[in-house]
Amino acid sequence: MPSPPLAPIDSPLDLDHLSRMTLGDAELEQEVLAMFAEQAARLLAAMTALPAETGPLAHKLKGSARGIGAFAVADAAASLETAIRTGHGRPHAFAALKEAVAEARAAIAAMLKR
């Protein structure tokens, strides 16, 4: 899998990365984005309902986010994994993940309306 960009991007989604992952297939990009938006919401809900499963769920979300270029979500999920592992800052890390997911989902919704 290609590495994330070295320079920060202004969008919650790295569209160049997404295009590389989907081989430039615009229809596939839209399908993948819609699936990610739904999955991210389900995983956050599951983390709230099943706190003991938050680590594996965050790991799953991290991988999905990296796949589509939602690197802020991936980084926030990784931070939550670290917070769980170390026992420090879990509430803050979970709040940051929820915010990153909300931003990514808003960007996806705007893209899918086009």
C-alpha positions in Angstrom: 0.0 0.0 0.0 1.4 3.5 -0.8 2.5 5.6 2.1 0.5 8.6 3.2 1.7 12.0 1.8 4.6 13.7 3.5 3.0 17.1 3.4 -0.3 17.5 5.3 -3.5 17.9 3.3 -6.3 20.3 4.0 -9.1 17.8 3.5 -10.1 14.9 5.7 -9.6 12.7 2.7 -6.5 12.3 0.5 -8.2 12.1 -2.9 -5.0 11.2 -4.7 -4.5 8.2 -2.4 -8.1 7.2 -2.9 -7.7 7.5 -6.7 -4.6 5.3 -6.6 -6.3 2.7 -4.4 -9.3 2.5 -6.8 -7.2 2.8 -10.0 -9.0 6.0 -10.9 -12.4 4.4 -11.1 -14.8 7.2 -10.0 -17.7 4.9 -9.5 -15.7 2.6 -7.3 -14.4 5.6 -5.3 -18.0 6.6 -4.5 -19.0 3.1 -3.5 -15.9 2.8 -1.2 -16.5 6.2 0.4 -20.2 5.3 1.1 -19.2 2.0 2.6 -16.5 3.6 4.8 -18.9 6.3 6.0 -21.4 3.6 7.1 -18.8 1.4 8.6 -17.2 4.2 10.6 -20.5 5.1 12.1 -21.2 1.5 13.0 -17.8 1.0 14.5 -18.1 4.1 16.7 -21.5 2.9 17.9 -20.0 -0.5 18.7 -17.2 1.1 20.6 -19.7 2.9 22.8 -21.9 -0.1 23.3 -19.0 -2.6 23.8 -16.1 -0.7 25.5 -14.1 -3.9 26.0 -14.0 -4.3 22.2 -12.8 -0.8 21.5 -9.2 -1.8 20.8 -9.9 -4.3 18.0 -12.7 -2.0 16.6 -10.3 1.0 16.5 -7.7 -1.2 14.7 -10.3 -2.2 12.1 -11.3 1.4 11.6 -7.6 2.5 11.3 -7.1 0.0 8.5 -10.2 1.0 6.6 -9.3 4.7 7.0 -5.8 4.2 5.6 -7.2 2.3 2.7 -9.3 5.3 1.5 -7.0 8.1 2.5 -8.8 9.2 5.7 -5.4 9.6 7.4 -6.7 11.8 10.2 -9.2 9.1 11.2 -6.4 6.5 11.0 -4.2 8.5 13.2 -7.0 9.1 15.7 -7.8 5.4 15.8 -4.1 4.6 16.3 -4.0 7.1 19.2 -7.0 5.4 20.7 -5.3 2.1 20.4 -2.3 3.5 22.2 -4.5 5.1 24.9 -6.1 1.7 25.6 -2.8 -0.1 25.7 -1.2 2.4 28.1 -4.3 3.2 30.1 -3.8 6.9 29.6 -6.1 9.4 27.8 -8.8 7.1 26.5 -11.7 9.5 26.8 -9.7 12.2 25.0 -8.6 9.8 22.3 -12.1 8.5 21.7 -13.4 12.1 21.5 -10.7 12.9 18.9 -11.6 9.8 16.9 -15.3 10.8 16.9 -14.4 14.3 15.7 -12.1 12.9 12.9 -14.8 10.5 11.8 -17.4 13.3 11.7 -15.2 15.4 9.6 -14.5 12.6 7.2 -18.2 11.6 7.0 -19.1 15.3 6.2 -16.5 15.4 3.4 -17.8 12.1 2.0 -21.4 13.3 2.2 -20.4 16.4 0.3 -18.6 14.4 -2.4 -21.4 12.0 -2.8 -23.9 14.8 -3.4 -22.0 16.0 -6.5 
